[in-house]
Amino acid sequence: MAKMLRLYSLLFLFTILFSEARLTSSHPFSTKLSAKAMALKNEKLTHLHFYYHNLLAGPNATALPQNPKGPLDYSHPAGLFGRLTMADNPLMLDPELNSTEVGRVQGLYGVASRTDAALVELFNFVFTADGEYRGSTVTVLGRNPILATGTREMPVVGGTGVFGFARGKVHLKTQLFDKKTGNAVVECDIYVFHY
């Protein structure tokens, strides 16, 4: 009986030691990397400036409501609450729609407030123009009170390509807004940290 008790005690100790060893080792699906190995020690700050056109109306609409809820009336936001819109808006160098296109603003937004015209937006700024940023993206997610005067701020939550590991902020300022159609021209200043 004493031998059996020692054997069980020994098995119990080995089980604990084996469990501890598994807890401190990597999982088969993960590996710990150093920042130096990923070349992440030289962080850069880049300022990007452009305009996007959110076109809900007209023959070349770039934003499509997914669940239209009656007429578009931003003076009564409670009636718009829950409205979702998919967007593939042109990203232009200048405020005019016929200026040089440098990319697209692709994503979705929804009216997230019953009391004011505030959107929750998830956008990827996709850079398509030739050059260093082509194929890269900056991802923005946050609240945008679209009728607020002055500059609004949203967070940069990620990116790809040149903007891998991105973080930062976006300043938005509406240059033109048609309350009847919802069409807008928005000036963007993106301040993005990346490696």
Salt bridges, closest charged atoms under 4 A:
GLU43 OE2 - ARG167 NH2 2.86
ASP73 OD2 - HIS76 ND1 3.05
ASP88 OD1 - ARG104 NE 3.05
GLU101 OE1 - ARG104 NH1 3.28
ASP116 OD2 - ARG143 NH2 3.32
ASP130 OD1 - ARG134 NH1 3.38
GLU153 OE1 - LYS169 NZ 3.59
GLU153 OE1 - HIS171 NE2 3.14
GLU187 OE2 - HIS49 NE2 3.31
ASP189 OD1 - HIS47 NE2 2.69
ASP189 OD1 - HIS49 ND1 2.71
